[in-house]
Amino acid sequence: MSDSEQGAQRLSMKRKAGFAIGDYACNLYWQSISLFLMYYYTDVVGLPATTAGLIYMIASIFDGAIDPVMGAVADRTRTRWGRYRPWILIGAIPLGFSFAALYWKPALDGLGLIAVVLATHLVFRVAYTAVSIPYSSLTARITTSSDERNGLAGFRMFFATLAGLTISFLTQPMVALFGGGDQARGFFYAACTIALVSTSILPLVFLATREPVLASDDQPMPGMRDYWRSIRVNRAFWLVMVAITSAALCSTVIGKSVLYYFKYFVGDEGSARYALSVKSAAGLLIIPSWVYVTKLTGKRGAWFTATGWALVGLAVFALTDIRDVVGASLMFLFLHVAILGLNMTYWSMLPDTVEYGEWRSGVRAESFIFGFGIFFQKVALGMAAGLLGVMLDLAGYVPNQPQTPETLEGIKLIITVFPTIGLIMAAVAMWLHPLRRGEHERISRELAERRLAMAHADD
């Protein structure tokens, strides 16, 4: 079997599951900071919404900035276990400790409190990047088949959704159990528990995953100038970045609004647990449906389908006044269906841009592309979180107090208007994307022919 054939071979269910369970470990962390950290900052630590949003934004932008650097480091790593797998193993324990520190409330106030909260967030982002970038880069390494990547993305989204269900359903009970009325203590010990589970899983991913040797590995190691040249001419990559950056406005604002909506619109903060759990559990059934839609319509078609679904949901949300637990849960579930479709399609399309960049530039830069791609995603998530905090303050939001009708109206506008703008911008970018259906397969065949010709020339 040739190197290119080996890289494109079908993956067994065992291999897919062994790799994709890493998304459960990583998303225990990611879902927690996505769903609860902003609320923890404002309603537990007591930070103003703007300050909380800016801390989240600064940390996300910093995280994104170091992603391409980590990608380049991982690409240049050479060990007997491969380029990327060792990072998953050695980074597991530091990542667990940094996550626990993220939910530690120091006995400080004012600038001292802000400085410590920001510092612990930055440390966590470094530790998370050291694991997540190599892990994500393995998607382009373990198979070069676009169809296999689509299935692998489904597996990853399944485990990510399972992690979301775990965090949604168990976080508030753990906080109550460990805190005994002290939410700060409860969140800290809940974070310690989550870290123990995740840390025990990541070594299993290391053991279950293999890195095939590709023909391109024998080529001289590209320098940073080569990496930038590969990125610069990679039109497919840039349009995917515009799409996911714009779509992040939708997912971030909606995701971080759930707790606030149930607390201040529905008047039942505890019921948010069930709403979050229902939408996460439903995701386990929704993801296979998106895999089928992608096979039926192609990846761009799946993106447009998810966008249309989300726009319909936001329009209904804007025109109705939902104040009951069931109605709010169903609305957020409806929107979650679209968000899952967008996320799955993104993670299915990003690996394809690796071959497109290699085809255009002659340089294969897997981890650098993933690092740069996640950079844009995290910057967008951070900007959206920062914007959410500022807009909450402008709307007159006061933590742990009944909100005025004007404030509630402002919050609802935030939830509906900003995601709509992001979705429309993302759809335009995806319309211009060059990897139409079948194009990636053609490019992969041409790359295989190039490598074969180069091998014969060397002989």
TASUL-V185232 format. One record per residue. PHI is phi in degrees with one decimal (NA if undefined). Layout:
BEGIN
PHI + PHI
END
This chain:
BEGIN
NA + -72.7 + -61.7 + -66.4 + -68.4 + -62.4 + -68.3 + -101.0 + -65.4 + -68.9 + -96.1 + -71.7 + -58.9 + -63.8 + -66.6 + -61.7 + -66.4 + -63.0 + -78.7 + -69.2 + -64.4 + -60.8 + -70.0 + -65.9 + -62.9 + -66.4 + -81.1 + -59.0 + -71.7 + -66.0 + -65.4 + -64.9 + -71.8 + -72.6 + -92.7 + -118.8 + -67.8 + -61.4 + -63.7 + -59.7 + -63.4 + -83.2 + -99.7 + -113.6 + -72.5 + 93.5 + -77.0 + -59.8 + -59.7 + -63.6 + -61.8 + -60.4 + -63.8 + -68.6 + -60.5 + -62.3 + -66.3 + -60.2 + -64.3 + -67.5 + -66.0 + -59.3 + -57.5 + -62.3 + -65.7 + -87.9 + -61.7 + -61.4 + -63.8 + -63.1 + -61.1 + -65.5 + -62.8 + -64.3 + -60.2 + -93.8 + -75.4 + -133.5 + -139.7 + -67.2 + -97.9 + 110.5 + -82.2 + -106.5 + -59.4 + -60.5 + -64.7 + -64.9 + -72.5 + -75.6 + -89.0 + -62.8 + -70.4 + -57.2 + -64.5 + -61.7 + -64.1 + -67.8 + -68.6 + -60.9 + -65.4 + -60.6 + -104.7 + -95.1 + -96.7 + -74.7 + -83.0 + -134.8 + -145.9 + 64.2 + -65.0 + -62.2 + -63.1 + -61.1 + -62.5 + -67.5 + -60.3 + -65.4 + -62.7 + -65.8 + -67.9 + -65.3 + -62.5 + -60.1 + -62.8 + -62.9 + -63.9 + -66.7 + -63.1 + -63.0 + -100.0 + -71.9 + -67.0 + -60.1 + -62.7 + -64.0 + -64.8 + -62.0 + -59.7 + -81.0 + -90.8 + -77.6 + -158.6 + -105.8 + -81.1 + -62.2 + -65.2 + -63.5 + -65.9 + -63.1 + -64.5 + -64.9 + -61.9 + -62.9 + -59.8 + -62.7 + -65.8 + -61.1 + -70.6 + -63.8 + -67.3 + -62.0 + -66.0 + -61.6 + -63.7 + -59.7 + -65.7 + -62.6 + -83.3 + -103.5 + -61.7 + -63.7 + -61.8 + -65.6 + -59.9 + -66.7 + -66.8 + -80.4 + -87.0 + 56.5 + 100.5 + -101.1 + -63.4 + -61.3 + -65.5 + -62.7 + -63.8 + -64.0 + -71.8 + -64.0 + -63.4 + -61.6 + -64.6 + -60.9 + -63.2 + -62.5 + -65.0 + -64.1 + -62.9 + -76.4 + -86.2 + -58.1 + -61.6 + -66.5 + -63.8 + -56.5 + -73.8 + -86.8 + -104.8 + -123.5 + -108.1 + -62.3 + -86.5 + -102.7 + -60.5 + -66.9 + -66.9 + -82.2 + -76.2 + -58.3 + -67.0 + -67.3 + -88.7 + -61.6 + -62.5 + -66.6 + -59.8 + -64.7 + -64.8 + -62.7 + -68.3 + -61.0 + -94.2 + -90.5 + -61.0 + -59.8 + -63.2 + -65.2 + -72.0 + -63.6 + -65.0 + -60.6 + -64.5 + -73.2 + -63.5 + -68.9 + -66.2 + -62.8 + -58.3 + -68.4 + -67.1 + -68.8 + -63.1 + -66.9 + -62.2 + -80.4 + -89.8 + -59.7 + -61.4 + -64.1 + -65.0 + -70.0 + -73.9 + -109.1 + -93.9 + -80.8 + 80.2 + -145.1 + -60.3 + -63.1 + -70.8 + -59.3 + -57.8 + -73.8 + -64.0 + -64.1 + -68.8 + -63.2 + -68.9 + -70.0 + -64.0 + -62.7 + -60.3 + -64.1 + -92.6 + -71.9 + -58.7 + -58.3 + -65.5 + -68.9 + -60.8 + -66.2 + -60.3 + -64.7 + -64.3 + -78.6 + -111.3 + 88.0 + -70.6 + -65.5 + -62.3 + -65.0 + -63.0 + -65.5 + -63.2 + -64.9 + -63.1 + -60.8 + -59.9 + -65.5 + -63.9 + -62.7 + -61.8 + -66.8 + -63.9 + -63.2 + -58.5 + -67.2 + -94.8 + -122.2 + -114.6 + -98.2 + -127.6 + -109.9 + -61.9 + -65.5 + -62.2 + -66.0 + -63.0 + -66.4 + -66.8 + -67.4 + -65.0 + -58.5 + -68.4 + -65.0 + -56.6 + -67.9 + -61.8 + -61.8 + -62.3 + -65.5 + -64.8 + -64.4 + -65.3 + -59.6 + -71.4 + -82.8 + -84.0 + -57.9 + -60.3 + -65.3 + -71.7 + -63.9 + -66.7 + -62.5 + -65.0 + -65.4 + -63.0 + -81.0 + -115.0 + 83.7 + -113.1 + -99.3 + -127.6 + -59.0 + -69.9 + -65.9 + -64.9 + -64.8 + -63.1 + -69.4 + -65.3 + -70.0 + -55.6 + -64.7 + -62.9 + -71.1 + -61.0 + -63.6 + -62.9 + -67.4 + -61.5 + -64.9 + -65.8 + -63.0 + -63.8 + -60.8 + -61.7 + -62.6 + -67.0 + -62.7 + -64.7 + -63.6 + -77.4 + 92.7 + -66.2 + -126.0 + -59.5 + 61.2 + -130.9 + -59.7 + -90.5 + -71.1 + -56.3 + -65.5 + -65.6 + -62.7 + -64.7 + -64.7 + -62.6 + -65.8 + -62.7 + -60.4 + -64.9 + -101.2 + -73.4 + -64.4 + -60.7 + -62.9 + -60.9 + -62.6 + -66.0 + -65.9 + -62.3 + -64.8 + -64.7 + -62.8 + -62.1 + -68.3 + -62.8 + -88.9 + -65.6 + -79.4 + -85.9 + -66.2 + -61.5 + 90.1 + -70.3 + -63.8 + -62.3 + -63.0 + -64.8 + -62.5 + -64.4 + -65.0 + -63.8 + -63.1 + -66.1 + -60.2 + -63.8 + -63.4 + -63.6 + -65.4 + -63.6 + -67.9 + -66.4 + -67.4 + -70.7
END
